[in-house]
Amino acid sequence: MRVIQWATGGVGRAAIEAVLQHPELELAGCWVHSEAKAGLDVGEIVGTDPVGVRATSSVEEILAIEADAVVYAPLVPDRDQVAALLRSGKNVVTPVGWFYPTERDGAPLEAACREGGTTLHGTGINPGGITELHPLMFSALSSAVTFVRGEEFSDIRTYDAPDVVRHIMMFGGKPEEAMGGPMLGLLSGGFIQSARMCVDTLGFAADPHIRTSQEVAVATAPIDTPIGVIEPGHVAAQRFVWEAVVGETCVVRIAVNWLMGEENLDPPWSFGPEGERFEVEVQGDPSCFVTIRGWQPETVEQGLVRNPGVVATAVHCVNSIPYVVAAEPGIRTYLDLPLVAGRAHPDLR
């Protein structure tokens, strides 16, 4: 299957590496935002030997390429771009949206899928795995479920996107700037879909309104970080939460906890003795509690070179491609696809 990579940030570069290692996939094209990257062999962009595919900044060139799928991974999604790809006969897998869209939100892209005979699938890690796939998967071992949770605890210093961390997430800014910034709205686009998928699949009679909240912690002393020094009184940690409730009872909770380390914070947040991790919880008969490690780097320095969480996001997209290509046209979620699996290392197959 011929695959195009759209955008070559952290997720895009990791996706290219995964495509090159996947026995059923072939890299057919690559769209880049930067003119400086246009014309380069994709191997130069990802730091490997030449792969024989040159990047382009031309949307028209990408639409003209014969390909089975596109891994669409820009920072911010553009519905018109996705629709054009779908109409051109290319299936689209993406970590930036359409995990479980409402009928109204999905209608234009459903129409594009019908026109192109193609499929759109939103996937990734968080949202995309921890916050909907894993709670639902583990709920299969419980009856009379009363509550599910997916939560991340990460050191945001390991995220190698300084402009995003500083100017969109608003780390290092004043608390009122972060609380009034765009991040809660941007995140809610995906995480509310996660909550809705859990509510609908488990059958909770939840209020259709998903309540959201944001908290910040500030530095009490200068904190040296990859985005520069965070001065006292400025934002050094944030928590975002999405909850679905039945009456006064919370039945689905999704949260992310992002800290610039664990020192000199007010309130004095920490990861606790468990350290950085992802957690999945199901309360029912019986209940289960799962801690997942390995998707956070051992050190900040390692994370700035290659962040496992970013890689997992990309690989989940790439591994889903054969299943998405085989699916019926339309927007297809985890609920519509069979079990998605990885593939063996080249040396072991």
Residue pairs with C-beta under 8 A, 6 or more apart in sequence:
1 24
1 25
1 26
1 68
1 69
1 321
1 322
1 325
2 25
2 26
2 27
2 28
2 65
2 66
2 67
2 68
2 69
3 19
3 25
3 26
3 27
3 28
3 67
3 68
3 69
3 70
3 71
3 318
3 321
4 27
4 28
4 29
4 30
4 31
4 62
4 65
4 67
4 69
4 70
4 71
4 90
5 12
5 15
5 16
5 19
5 27
5 29
5 30
5 31
5 42
5 70
5 71
5 73
6 12
6 30
6 31
6 62
6 70
6 71
6 72
6 73
6 74
6 81
6 85
7 31
7 32
7 33
7 72
7 73
7 74
7 75
8 16
8 30
8 32
8 37
8 42
8 45
8 46
8 55
9 73
9 74
9 75
9 161
10 160
10 161
10 307
10 310
11 73
11 95
11 310
11 313
11 314
11 317
12 71
12 73
12 314
13 45
13 46
13 47
13 314
14 306
14 310
14 311
14 313
14 314
14 315
15 71
15 73
15 314
15 315
15 317
15 318
16 27
16 30
16 42
16 45
16 46
17 46
17 48
17 314
18 314
18 315
18 318
18 319
19 25
19 26
19 27
19 71
19 318
20 27
20 48
20 51
21 343
21 345
21 346
22 318
22 319
22 321
22 343
23 343
23 346
23 349
24 321
24 322
24 343
25 318
25 321
25 322
27 42
27 51
27 53
28 53
28 65
28 66
28 67
29 53
29 56
29 61
29 62
29 65
29 67
30 42
30 45
30 53
30 54
30 55
30 56
31 55
31 56
31 57
31 58
31 59
31 62
32 38
32 45
32 55
32 56
32 57
33 57
33 74
34 57
35 57
37 45
37 55
37 57
38 55
38 56
38 57
38 58
39 54
39 55
39 56
40 54
40 55
41 50
41 51
41 52
41 53
41 54
41 55
42 51
42 53
42 54
42 55
43 49
43 50
43 51
44 50
45 55
56 62
59 81
59 84
62 70
62 85
63 84
63 85
63 88
67 90
68 90
68 91
68 321
68 325
69 90
69 91
69 92
69 93
69 321
69 324
69 325
70 85
70 90
70 91
70 92
70 93
71 93
71 94
71 314
71 317
71 318
71 321
72 81
72 82
72 85
72 92
72 93
72 94
72 96
73 94
73 95
73 96
73 314
73 317
74 96
75 96
75 164
76 96
76 186
77 94
77 96
77 97
79 108
79 109
82 92
82 94
82 98
82 109
82 112
82 120
83 108
83 109
83 111
83 112
84 112
85 92
86 92
86 109
86 112
86 113
86 115
86 116
86 118
86 120
87 112
87 115
87 116
87 118
88 116
89 116
89 117
89 118
90 116
90 118
91 118
91 119
91 120
91 121
91 321
91 324
91 325
92 118
92 119
92 120
92 121
93 121
93 123
93 317
93 318
93 320
93 321
93 324
94 120
94 121
94 122
94 123
94 317
95 122
95 123
95 124
95 125
95 128
95 313
95 314
95 316
95 317
96 122
96 124
96 190
97 122
97 189
97 190
98 106
98 109
98 120
98 121
98 122
98 193
98 331
99 122
99 123
99 124
99 127
99 128
99 132
99 190
99 193
99 194
99 197
99 333
100 122
100 132
100 193
100 194
100 196
100 197
100 200
100 333
101 109
101 122
101 193
101 331
102 196
106 331
109 120
109 331
110 330
110 331
112 118
113 119
113 120
113 329
113 330
113 331
114 329
114 330
116 329
117 329
118 329
119 324
119 325
119 327
119 328
119 329
119 330
119 331
119 332
120 330
120 331
120 332
121 320
121 324
121 327
121 331
121 332
121 333
121 337
122 128
122 190
122 193
122 333
123 129
123 316
123 317
123 320
123 334
123 340
124 313
124 316
124 317
125 295
125 309
125 312
125 313
125 316
126 150
126 152
126 256
126 278
126 309
126 313
127 190
127 191
127 193
127 194
127 254
128 190
128 194
128 313
128 316
129 312
129 316
130 150
130 151
130 152
130 278
130 280
130 292
131 150
131 191
131 194
131 195
131 198
131 254
132 150
132 193
132 194
132 197
132 198
132 334
133 334
134 150
134 280
134 290
134 292
135 148
135 149
135 150
135 198
135 252
135 280
135 281
135 282
136 148
136 197
136 198
136 201
136 202
136 334
138 280
138 282
138 288
138 290
139 145
139 148
139 202
139 282
139 284
141 282
141 286
141 288
142 282
142 283
142 284
142 285
142 286
142 287
142 288
143 284
143 285
144 284
144 285
145 202
145 282
145 283
145 284
146 249
146 251
146 283
146 284
147 250
147 251
147 252
147 253
147 281
147 282
147 283
148 198
148 202
148 251
148 252
148 253
148 280
148 281
148 282
148 283
149 252
149 253
149 254
149 255
149 279
149 280
149 281
150 194
150 253
150 254
150 255
150 278
150 279
150 280
151 253
151 254
151 255
151 256
151 257
151 278
151 279
151 281
152 255
152 256
152 257
152 258
152 278
153 257
153 259
153 271
153 274
153 275
153 276
153 277
153 278
153 279
154 256
154 257
154 258
154 259
154 276
154 296
154 309
155 258
155 259
155 260
155 261
155 271
155 276
155 296
155 300
155 303
156 165
156 169
156 171
156 258
156 259
156 260
157 225
157 226
157 260
157 261
157 300
157 303
158 296
158 297
158 300
158 302
158 303
158 304
158 307
159 165
159 303
159 307
159 310
160 226
160 303
160 304
160 305
160 307
162 226
162 227
165 171
165 172
165 226
165 227
166 172
166 173
166 227
166 228
168 181
168 182
168 183
168 186
169 178
169 181
169 183
169 238
169 258
170 177
170 178
170 181
170 183
170 235
171 178
171 225
171 227
171 230
171 235
171 236
171 238
171 260
172 225
172 227
172 228
172 230
172 231
172 234
172 235
172 236
173 181
173 234
173 235
174 233
174 234
174 235
175 216
175 218
175 233
175 234
175 235
177 235
178 214
178 216
178 235
178 238
179 214
179 216
183 214
183 238
183 240
184 212
184 214
184 240
187 240
187 256
188 210
188 212
188 242
191 240
191 242
191 254
192 210
192 212
192 242
194 242
194 254
195 210
195 242
195 243
195 244
195 252
195 254
196 210
196 244
197 333
197 334
197 335
198 204
198 244
198 252
199 206
199 244
199 251
199 252
201 335
202 251
204 244
204 246
204 251
204 252
205 246
206 244
206 245
206 246
206 251
206 252
207 244
207 245
207 246
210 242
210 243
210 244
211 242
211 243
211 244
211 245
212 240
212 241
212 242
212 243
213 240
213 241
213 243
214 238
214 239
214 240
214 241
215 238
215 239
216 235
216 237
216 238
216 239
217 235
217 236
217 237
217 238
217 259
217 265
217 266
217 267
217 268
217 269
218 232
218 233
218 234
218 235
218 236
218 265
218 266
219 230
219 231
219 232
219 233
219 234
219 235
219 236
219 260
219 264
219 265
219 266
220 232
220 264
220 265
220 266
221 232
221 264
222 229
222 230
222 231
222 232
222 264
223 229
223 230
223 236
223 260
223 261
223 263
223 264
225 260
225 261
226 300
226 304
230 236
230 260
236 259
236 260
236 261
236 264
236 265
237 257
237 258
237 259
237 260
237 265
237 269
238 257
238 258
239 255
239 256
239 257
239 258
239 269
240 255
240 256
241 253
241 254
241 255
242 252
242 253
242 254
242 255
243 250
243 252
243 253
243 254
244 250
244 251
244 252
245 251
257 269
257 271
259 265
259 269
259 270
259 271
262 269
262 270
262 271
271 277
274 291
276 293
276 296
277 291
277 292
277 293
277 296
278 291
278 292
278 293
278 295
279 289
279 290
279 291
279 292
280 289
280 290
280 292
281 287
281 288
281 289
281 290
282 288
282 289
294 308
295 308
295 309
295 312
296 303
296 307
296 308
296 309
297 303
297 306
297 307
297 308
315 342
316 340
319 340
319 341
319 342
319 343
320 337
320 340
323 337
323 338
323 340
324 332
324 337
327 336
327 337
343 349
